[in-house]
Amino acid sequence: MEYLKWSVEDSIATITLQRPPANALSSGLLRELTAALDEIEPSREIRAVVIHGEGRFFSAGADIKEFTTVSSSEGFSNLGKFGQDLFDRMEKFPKPIIAAIHGAALGGGLELAMSCHIRLVSENAKLGLPELQLGIIPGFAGTQRLPKYVGTARAAEMMLTSEPITGLEAVQYGLANHAYPENEVLEQAYKLAGKIAKKSPGSVKAAIELLNYSKTKEFYEGVKRESELFGEVFVSKDAKEGIQAFIEKREPHFKGE
């Protein structure tokens, strides 16, 4: 695999994102993640999964430069749906997935983390959905998962201001389970995964299935509408300006077009 690696030790699979400098979620990385899950799911040896990022970040977002290669509203909607379907699969995955987050989980990176069953964070990590800063919107079900964890008002503030919260705040708001010093996050994730790995795989699988009944019909309607609007917003002039400004590292100038 080009963008990630995975291995197994003591019944725990580790998936490491390896796409420097920011572990951006390109379509290639998402396909490799799908392939890794395909191998992990039927394994009787593997009882839990830990996902983390190599280098400075967990994942700082989707691959913005890849966005410039997509030209149609339908193309963007399909890109969004691919990520949505993968993350829905992760949330329903029969083996618990723990995200060990350091540095930053922004945009698509946070959407990936929110699809995991449990999130552990470094105290000073940055978590957020800053897509509106680019004149676009979240596209991997972030608009539907974030309010579930932090409430509608907090989700509105995070999305509409594009400002991230810290790992400590994420725990306080219910977005993460526990916060640790950065050098302890991965170790603590393995410790937690080890506790779960001792449980009966059948009962763990049943518990995960039952937890997913909290996802209502309205959740899936919202996810479907998100992918439609993801495509519509992406072909606007403001989106082109926002993405270009991001690439050029300057402030965007939106005109409402």
C-alpha positions as CSV (number, residue, x, y, z in Angstrom):
1,M,0.0,0.0,0.0
2,E,1.2,3.5,-0.8
3,Y,-0.6,5.7,1.7
4,L,-1.0,3.5,4.8
5,K,0.3,0.4,6.5
6,W,-1.3,-2.1,8.8
7,S,-0.1,-4.8,11.1
8,V,-1.3,-7.1,13.9
9,E,0.1,-7.8,17.3
10,D,-1.6,-9.3,20.4
11,S,-5.0,-9.5,18.6
12,I,-4.9,-5.7,17.8
13,A,-4.6,-4.4,14.3
14,T,-2.8,-1.1,13.8
15,I,-3.6,1.1,10.8
16,T,-1.1,3.9,10.3
17,L,-1.9,6.7,7.9
18,Q,1.3,7.5,5.9
19,R,0.8,10.4,3.5
20,P,3.1,13.3,4.5
21,P,3.0,16.0,5.3
22,A,-0.6,16.0,6.7
23,N,-2.0,12.6,5.9
24,A,-4.6,14.2,3.7
25,L,-7.5,11.9,2.8
26,S,-7.1,11.4,-0.9
27,S,-9.4,9.0,-2.8
28,G,-6.4,6.7,-3.0
29,L,-5.9,6.6,0.7
30,L,-9.6,6.0,1.3
31,R,-9.4,3.1,-1.2
32,E,-6.5,1.6,0.7
33,L,-8.3,2.0,4.0
34,T,-11.2,0.1,2.4
35,A,-8.8,-2.7,1.3
36,A,-7.3,-2.9,4.8
37,L,-10.7,-3.3,6.4
38,D,-11.6,-6.0,3.9
39,E,-8.7,-8.0,5.2
40,I,-9.2,-7.2,8.9
41,E,-12.9,-7.9,9.0
42,P,-12.9,-11.8,8.4
43,S,-9.8,-12.4,10.6
44,R,-10.6,-14.4,13.7
45,E,-7.3,-13.3,15.3
46,I,-8.0,-9.6,15.3
47,R,-10.3,-8.4,18.1
48,A,-9.8,-4.6,17.9
49,V,-8.4,-1.9,15.6
50,V,-6.3,1.2,16.3
51,I,-6.0,4.0,13.7
52,H,-3.4,6.7,14.0
53,G,-1.4,9.1,11.8
54,E,2.4,9.0,11.2
55,G,4.2,12.3,11.6
56,R,2.8,15.5,12.9
57,F,-0.9,14.9,12.4
58,F,-3.6,12.3,12.7
59,S,-5.1,13.8,9.5
60,A,-5.4,17.5,8.6
61,G,-8.3,16.9,6.1
62,A,-9.2,15.9,2.6
63,D,-6.9,16.4,-0.3
64,I,-7.7,19.9,-1.4
65,K,-5.5,19.7,-4.5
66,E,-7.3,16.6,-5.6
67,F,-10.5,18.7,-5.5
68,T,-9.2,20.9,-8.3
69,T,-9.2,17.8,-10.7
70,V,-13.0,17.3,-10.3
71,S,-15.1,19.6,-12.4
72,S,-18.8,18.6,-12.1
73,S,-21.3,18.7,-9.3
74,E,-22.0,15.0,-9.8
75,G,-18.3,14.2,-9.5
76,F,-18.1,16.0,-6.1
77,S,-21.3,14.3,-4.9
78,N,-19.9,10.9,-5.8
79,L,-16.6,11.7,-4.0
80,G,-18.6,12.6,-0.9
81,K,-20.7,9.5,-1.1
82,F,-17.6,7.3,-1.3
83,G,-16.3,8.7,1.9
84,Q,-19.7,8.6,3.5
85,D,-20.2,4.9,2.7
86,L,-16.7,4.0,4.0
87,F,-17.2,5.9,7.3
88,D,-20.7,4.3,7.7
89,R,-19.1,0.9,7.3
90,M,-16.5,1.8,9.9
91,E,-19.2,2.9,12.4
92,K,-20.9,-0.5,11.9
93,F,-17.6,-2.5,11.7
94,P,-17.9,-5.7,13.9
95,K,-14.5,-5.0,15.6
96,P,-14.2,-1.8,17.6
97,I,-12.1,0.9,16.0
98,I,-10.2,3.3,18.2
99,A,-8.8,6.6,16.8
100,A,-5.6,7.7,18.5
101,I,-5.5,11.4,17.6
102,H,-2.5,13.7,17.9
103,G,-1.6,17.0,16.1
104,A,-4.8,17.6,14.2
105,A,-8.0,16.0,13.0
106,L,-9.5,18.6,10.7
107,G,-12.2,18.4,8.0
108,G,-12.1,14.9,6.5
109,G,-9.7,13.9,9.2
110,L,-12.2,14.6,11.9
111,E,-14.9,13.0,9.9
112,L,-12.8,9.8,9.8
113,A,-12.2,10.0,13.6
114,M,-15.9,10.5,14.2
115,S,-16.7,7.3,12.4
116,C,-14.5,5.3,14.8
117,H,-16.2,3.9,17.9
118,I,-13.9,5.5,20.4
119,R,-11.6,8.6,20.2
120,L,-8.5,9.3,22.3
121,V,-6.8,12.6,21.8
122,S,-3.7,14.5,22.8
123,E,-4.5,17.4,25.1
124,N,-3.3,20.0,22.6
125,A,-4.7,18.4,19.4
126,K,-6.8,20.6,17.2
127,L,-10.2,19.2,16.0
128,G,-12.6,20.9,13.7
129,L,-14.5,21.1,10.5
130,P,-13.0,24.2,8.8
131,E,-14.5,23.6,5.3
132,L,-16.6,26.9,5.3
133,Q,-13.2,28.7,5.3
134,L,-12.8,27.3,1.8
135,G,-16.3,28.2,0.6
136,I,-17.3,24.5,0.8
137,I,-19.0,22.2,3.3
138,P,-18.1,18.9,5.0
139,G,-18.8,16.0,2.7
140,F,-18.1,12.8,4.6
141,A,-21.2,13.0,7.0
142,G,-19.5,15.5,9.3
143,T,-22.6,17.7,9.4
144,Q,-24.6,14.8,10.8
145,R,-22.1,13.2,13.2
146,L,-20.7,16.4,14.8
147,P,-24.0,17.5,16.3
148,K,-24.6,14.0,17.6
149,Y,-21.5,14.4,19.8
150,V,-21.3,18.1,20.7
151,G,-24.9,19.3,20.2
152,T,-26.3,21.5,17.5
153,A,-25.2,24.9,18.9
154,R,-21.6,23.8,19.4
155,A,-21.5,22.1,16.0
156,A,-22.9,25.3,14.4
157,E,-20.2,27.4,16.1
158,M,-17.4,25.0,15.0
159,M,-18.5,24.9,11.4
160,L,-19.6,28.5,10.9
161,T,-16.4,30.0,12.4
162,S,-14.1,27.2,11.1
163,E,-12.2,27.4,14.4
164,P,-10.9,24.2,15.9
165,I,-11.2,23.1,19.5
166,T,-8.5,21.5,21.6
167,G,-8.3,17.9,22.7
168,L,-9.2,18.9,26.2
169,E,-12.2,20.7,24.9
170,A,-13.2,17.7,22.8
171,V,-13.4,15.6,25.9
172,Q,-15.3,18.3,27.7
173,Y,-17.8,18.5,24.8
174,G,-18.3,14.8,24.3
175,L,-16.4,14.5,21.0
176,A,-13.5,12.5,22.5
177,N,-13.4,9.9,25.3
178,H,-10.1,10.8,27.0
179,A,-7.2,13.3,26.5
180,Y,-3.6,12.5,27.3
181,P,-0.1,14.1,26.8
182,E,0.8,13.6,23.1
183,N,3.5,10.9,23.8
184,E,0.9,8.8,25.7
185,V,-2.0,8.7,23.3
186,L,-1.0,5.7,21.2
187,E,0.0,3.7,24.3
188,Q,-3.3,4.4,26.0
189,A,-5.2,3.4,22.8
190,Y,-3.4,0.0,22.9
191,K,-4.2,-0.4,26.5
192,L,-7.9,0.3,25.9
193,A,-7.9,-2.0,22.8
194,G,-6.3,-4.7,24.9
195,K,-9.1,-4.6,27.4
196,I,-11.7,-4.9,24.6
197,A,-9.7,-7.7,22.9
198,K,-10.3,-9.9,26.0
199,K,-14.1,-9.8,25.6
200,S,-16.1,-12.3,23.6
201,P,-16.0,-11.3,19.9
202,G,-19.6,-12.2,19.5
203,S,-20.8,-10.0,22.3
204,V,-18.6,-7.1,21.1
205,K,-20.1,-7.5,17.6
206,A,-23.6,-7.5,19.0
207,A,-23.0,-4.4,21.1
208,I,-21.7,-2.5,18.1
209,E,-24.7,-3.5,16.0
210,L,-27.1,-2.4,18.8
211,L,-25.3,1.0,19.2
212,N,-25.9,1.7,15.5
213,Y,-29.7,1.7,16.1
214,S,-29.2,5.2,17.4
215,K,-28.6,6.3,13.8
216,T,-32.1,7.4,12.8
217,K,-33.8,7.6,9.4
218,E,-33.2,11.3,9.6
219,F,-29.5,10.8,10.0
220,Y,-29.3,9.0,6.6
221,E,-31.6,11.5,5.0
222,G,-29.2,14.2,6.2
223,V,-26.2,12.3,4.9
224,K,-27.9,12.0,1.5
225,R,-28.7,15.7,1.4
226,E,-25.1,16.5,2.5
227,S,-23.6,14.7,-0.5
228,E,-26.0,16.6,-2.9
229,L,-25.2,20.0,-1.4
230,F,-21.5,19.0,-1.3
231,G,-21.6,18.8,-5.1
232,E,-23.8,21.9,-5.5
233,V,-21.6,24.2,-3.3
234,F,-18.4,22.9,-4.9
235,V,-19.1,24.2,-8.3
236,S,-19.9,27.7,-7.0
237,K,-17.5,30.7,-7.7
238,D,-17.0,31.1,-4.0
239,A,-15.8,27.5,-3.7
240,K,-13.3,28.1,-6.5
241,E,-12.1,31.2,-4.8
242,G,-11.9,29.4,-1.4
243,I,-9.9,26.5,-2.8
244,Q,-7.6,28.8,-4.8
245,A,-7.0,31.0,-1.7
246,F,-6.1,27.9,0.3
247,I,-3.6,26.7,-2.3
248,E,-2.1,30.2,-2.5
249,K,-2.1,30.6,1.4
250,R,-4.1,33.8,1.4
251,E,-7.5,35.1,2.8
252,P,-10.4,34.2,0.5
253,H,-12.8,36.9,-0.8
254,F,-16.3,35.5,-1.0
255,K,-19.0,37.3,-3.0
256,G,-21.9,34.9,-2.5
257,E,-21.8,33.6,-6.0
